[in-house]
Amino acid sequence: MNKVLAALIATFFAAGAFAASHTGAPMAAASTPAAAVEAKADAKPAAKAEAKTDAKPAAMSKEDKAAAKAAKKEKAAAAKKAKADAAMAKKAAAKADAKPAASK
């Protein structure tokens, strides 16, 4: 029963996300189909042009790439050091806790 309930909830969530991301064009009056076709024709090139500009970000220069690479390397080194320091502190705390127990 839990799996069925989880599947139903996931389906509703996916349907809601799909509906929110696909808003589409506003409804046109049914009495003027020529105007609706013309409005669609005008909307498509503008949407395509906007999608093309959004899809391709500005190219990074060599200096920017080098700076980003260096920053990534520094971040990884800092994360590694922080992880090692945390492990060391945990080990020291365990050692300190073990000492009083051994002396009793």
C-alpha positions, -999 to 999 in steps of 0.1 A, spaced: 0 0 0 29 24 8 44 19 -26 11 26 -43 6 57 -23 41 69 -30 36 63 -68 4 83 -67 20 112 -49 50 111 -73 26 111 -102 8 142 -89 41 159 -83 53 152 -118 21 163 -134 22 196 -114 58 202 -124 50 195 -160 20 217 -161 39 246 -145 68 244 -170 45 242 -201 24 273 -199 20 277 -236 5 307 -255 -26 325 -243 -60 314 -257 -71 332 -288 -107 339 -298 -123 311 -318 -140 335 -343 -107 347 -357 -86 317 -367 -65 337 -391 -54 361 -363 -45 331 -341 -24 315 -368 -6 349 -374 -1 354 -337 14 319 -334 37 326 -364 49 358 -348 55 341 -314 76 312 -327 105 332 -341 107 354 -311 107 324 -288 133 306 -308 156 337 -308 151 340 -270 159 303 -265 191 306 -286 203 335 -266 196 318 -233 210 285 -244 245 297 -251 263 316 -224 291 340 -231 324 323 -239 350 324 -211 384 338 -218 415 319 -211 422 340 -181 387 333 -167 391 296 -173 424 296 -155 410 316 -126 380 292 -124 403 262 -125 425 276 -97 395 285 -76 381 250 -80 415 235 -70 417 257 -40 382 248 -29 390 211 -33 422 215 -12 403 234 15 376 208 16 402 180 19 419 199 47 386 205 65 378 168 62 412 158 76 409 183 105 374 169 113 387 134 113 417 144 135 394 161 160 371 131 161 400 108 167 413 131 195 379 133 211 376 95 210 411 92 225 402 116 253 370 98 260 388 64 262 415 77 286 392 83 316 375 50 311 408 32 311 420 48 343 389 38 362 
